[in-house]
């Protein structure tokens, strides 16, 4: 009888060794530390081992001194913290689980530990989401660096050949400076213009001087910090506001644009295709009201 049993055991072992991709079974004992999809990771003897669950894997709870009483269980019971014994089969580079057994009391202990950890896990998950959201927001803002929205504009008009800012101009500059002071992330673009009187070279210098005069007034009289200016330039007689009268008073101006960085205000969209150039003049009739009467 003993010889028959030995022969049967030898035949089973031989079948396992000769089956394609399968090696003889081994027993792994330890504690589950993770369960992801069809794989569990078991820590035993200071070593972490990954075991694959297959459709034929049996999961059982055992009772009694010899484990004679067995009940079928679900793979959902294989939670972190559960002590298990796994009969494994080497399948190529993977270690498959043939049978997984555990004690019901060990499952209760693991479930109690999970319940105790749940509030902490929720807090950690929420904190992680905040970190990820902050990282995404920083990346989005970095992508918007150098992009601006125009929030306000005012125009200061000048007498022919002059760089002197009149009373109305000073009032308008004070108003836009106050608005910028109350707007986080604001900055200024200053663009000087002239009419068509005189040579282009002379008009270029005059437009630069007018832009500089307005900038100096904002710094000295309106407490605007120098670093708030992203651009200060003159464009001469180009970009007239009044195309019908190139030598007219509406063209002798400095346009002051209050801009807000999209990165600082949190805007998420780019200007639509065909959006007007913020440096372009605004027609006198565009707003429905006439611009202030320039000095003659």
Secondary structure in CASP SS format (residue, H / E / C, confidence):
PFRMAT SS
TARGET T0000
AUTHOR 0000-0000-0000
METHOD secondary structure of the structure
MODEL  1
X C 1.00
X H 1.00
X H 1.00
X H 1.00
X H 1.00
X H 1.00
X H 1.00
X H 1.00
X H 1.00
X H 1.00
X H 1.00
X H 1.00
X H 1.00
X H 1.00
X H 1.00
X H 1.00
X H 1.00
X H 1.00
X C 1.00
X C 1.00
X C 1.00
X E 1.00
X C 1.00
X C 1.00
X C 1.00
X E 1.00
X E 1.00
X E 1.00
X E 1.00
X E 1.00
X E 1.00
X E 1.00
X E 1.00
X E 1.00
X E 1.00
X E 1.00
X C 1.00
X C 1.00
X E 1.00
X E 1.00
X E 1.00
X E 1.00
X E 1.00
X E 1.00
X C 1.00
X C 1.00
X E 1.00
X E 1.00
X E 1.00
X E 1.00
X E 1.00
X E 1.00
X E 1.00
X E 1.00
X E 1.00
X E 1.00
X E 1.00
X E 1.00
X E 1.00
X E 1.00
X E 1.00
X E 1.00
X E 1.00
X C 1.00
X C 1.00
X C 1.00
X C 1.00
X C 1.00
X E 1.00
X E 1.00
X E 1.00
X E 1.00
X C 1.00
X C 1.00
X H 1.00
X H 1.00
X H 1.00
X C 1.00
X C 1.00
X C 1.00
X C 1.00
X C 1.00
X E 1.00
X E 1.00
X E 1.00
X E 1.00
X E 1.00
X E 1.00
X E 1.00
X E 1.00
X E 1.00
X C 1.00
X C 1.00
X E 1.00
X E 1.00
X E 1.00
X E 1.00
X E 1.00
X E 1.00
X E 1.00
X E 1.00
X E 1.00
X E 1.00
X H 1.00
X H 1.00
X H 1.00
X H 1.00
X H 1.00
X H 1.00
X H 1.00
X H 1.00
X H 1.00
X H 1.00
X H 1.00
X H 1.00
X H 1.00
X H 1.00
X H 1.00
X H 1.00
X H 1.00
X H 1.00
X H 1.00
X H 1.00
X H 1.00
X H 1.00
X H 1.00
X H 1.00
X H 1.00
X H 1.00
X H 1.00
X H 1.00
X H 1.00
X H 1.00
X H 1.00
X H 1.00
X H 1.00
X H 1.00
X H 1.00
X H 1.00
X H 1.00
X H 1.00
X H 1.00
X H 1.00
X C 1.00
X C 1.00
X C 1.00
X C 1.00
X E 1.00
X E 1.00
X E 1.00
X E 1.00
X E 1.00
X E 1.00
X E 1.00
X E 1.00
X E 1.00
X E 1.00
X C 1.00
X C 1.00
X C 1.00
X C 1.00
X C 1.00
X C 1.00
X C 1.00
X C 1.00
X C 1.00
X H 1.00
X H 1.00
X H 1.00
X H 1.00
X H 1.00
X H 1.00
X H 1.00
X H 1.00
X H 1.00
X H 1.00
X H 1.00
X H 1.00
X H 1.00
X H 1.00
X H 1.00
X C 1.00
X C 1.00
X C 1.00
X C 1.00
X E 1.00
X E 1.00
X E 1.00
X E 1.00
X E 1.00
X E 1.00
X E 1.00
X C 1.00
X C 1.00
X C 1.00
X C 1.00
X C 1.00
X C 1.00
X C 1.00
X H 1.00
X H 1.00
X H 1.00
X H 1.00
X H 1.00
X H 1.00
X H 1.00
X H 1.00
X H 1.00
X H 1.00
X H 1.00
X H 1.00
X H 1.00
X H 1.00
X H 1.00
X H 1.00
X H 1.00
X H 1.00
X H 1.00
X H 1.00
X H 1.00
X H 1.00
X H 1.00
X C 1.00
X C 1.00
X C 1.00
X H 1.00
X H 1.00
X H 1.00
X E 1.00
X E 1.00
X E 1.00
X E 1.00
X E 1.00
X E 1.00
X C 1.00
X C 1.00
X C 1.00
X C 1.00
X C 1.00
X C 1.00
X C 1.00
X C 1.00
X C 1.00
X C 1.00
X C 1.00
X C 1.00
X C 1.00
X C 1.00
X H 1.00
X H 1.00
X H 1.00
X C 1.00
X E 1.00
X E 1.00
X E 1.00
X E 1.00
X E 1.00
X E 1.00
X E 1.00
X E 1.00
X E 1.00
X H 1.00
X H 1.00
X H 1.00
X H 1.00
X C 1.00
X C 1.00
X C 1.00
X C 1.00
X C 1.00
X C 1.00
X C 1.00
X C 1.00
X C 1.00
X C 1.00
X C 1.00
X C 1.00
X C 1.00
X C 1.00
X C 1.00
X C 1.00
X C 1.00
X C 1.00
X C 1.00
X C 1.00
X C 1.00
X C 1.00
X C 1.00
X C 1.00
X C 1.00
X C 1.00
X C 1.00
X C 1.00
X C 1.00
X C 1.00
X C 1.00
END
